Amino acid sequence: MTDLSLEGHLSLAIWRDGAIVDPSRATVSVWDHGLLYGDGVFEGLRLRAGRLYRHRQHLVRLRRSARAIALDVPYDDETLLRGMAATARANGLEDAHVRIILTRGIGLPGVDPQRCPRATTLILAYPFPPLLGSEPIRLITSSVVRKSPRSVPARVKSLSYLDNVLAKVQANAAGAGDAIMLDAGGLVAEATSTNVFAVHGERLMTPPTIAALAGITRATILELAAGAGLTPCVEPLEPGDLYTADEVFLTGSGAGIVPVASIDGRDLPAAPGTHTRALEAAYRATWTDPACSVALTDIQEA
C-alpha cells in the first residue's frame, strides 16, 4: 500500500540539480531566495499508470513563467524529463504528482536577484490523491482578491501562493471545500488552485486568463468541449453566472475534474451534470493517448 503519511513523503528520494539524492540531503538552504522571498516558479504534473501527462505543455509553461520573472532555467527539457522519470523510478511510483521547483537560488539577503548566481532546481514525485477529493464540493466566494496583472501576473506559476492560501483559510473556516477568487473588478478569476467552468445550455464558459492561471487541464477541456456537445466560450464571468449555471466544475492537474454542488449556499441543479460526466470520460480517455502522454519506459535514463 502506498504511504500517504507525512513520514512516507519525507522518505522519498528527490532530484536536486542533476542527481537523485537521499531524503536526508534533499534540503534547501535557508539562504535560498525561494524560501526568503518566494522567488521562483514551479510546475505540477500527473503520472498515471506509468505515463507522464501533458509533459511538453508543462515544460513550456515552466519556461514562460521563468522568463516572466527573468530567471534562467539551468537545464534543457530533455534533462528535466529524464529527471522526472528518474525521480518516479527511484521511489517506485507509477501513479504520482510530479513537481518541478525552480528557485532563484542561494544568495545574500536582499530582493535583488543578482545576488543569486544560479537557480536551484528540484524535482519531487509523491503519491497524491485528487486534490479536492472525488465527491461534489461546496464553494464560497472569497473576499481575497486574486493577484492583479499589474502585480505578479496570474499566468506565472510562482512560488508565492499566499493570496490563494488566505482564500483557502476562508473556505476552511466556512466548512466549504474550496473558494472562488474574484479579480480586482469583481469578476470570477479561478478557485484557489483550479480553473472554473460553468455550463449554460450548450455553452461551456470559463474566464479569460488575465487574473487566472492558464491551466493545462483547462486547455484540454476546451479542446474536448465540442465532442461533448458544447461550444467553448472564453469570456468574463460574474458571480451570478455561476449561481445561475446548469453545471459548474473545477479543473486542475492535481484535482482533475471536480463537480460543484453549491456556491455561497446556492445549490446547483446537478453535480455532476450530464456534460460534466461526458467531459470527465473524454478527459480520462486522453490519459493514455500517446499524443498527450509519454511512458516512463520510453524515457531514457541519464
Secondary structure as UniProt FT lines:
FT   HELIX           6..10
FT   STRAND          14..16
FT   TURN            17..18
FT   STRAND          19..21
FT   HELIX           23..25
FT   TURN            30..31
FT   HELIX           33..37
FT   STRAND          40..48
FT   TURN            49..50
FT   STRAND          51..53
FT   HELIX           55..68
FT   TURN            69..70
FT   HELIX           77..90
FT   TURN            91..92
FT   STRAND          96..103
FT   HELIX           113..115
FT   STRAND          120..126
FT   TURN            131..132
FT   STRAND          137..141
FT   TURN            149..150
FT   TURN            154..155
FT   HELIX           162..173
FT   TURN            174..175
FT   STRAND          178..182
FT   TURN            184..185
FT   STRAND          188..191
FT   STRAND          195..200
FT   TURN            201..202
FT   STRAND          203..206
FT   TURN            209..210
FT   HELIX           216..224
FT   HELIX           226..228
FT   STRAND          231..234
FT   HELIX           239..243
FT   STRAND          247..252
FT   TURN            253..255
FT   STRAND          256..263
FT   TURN            264..265
FT   STRAND          266..267
FT   TURN            271..272
FT   HELIX           274..286
FT   TURN            287..288
FT   TURN            290..292
FT   STRAND          293..295
FT   HELIX           296..298
//
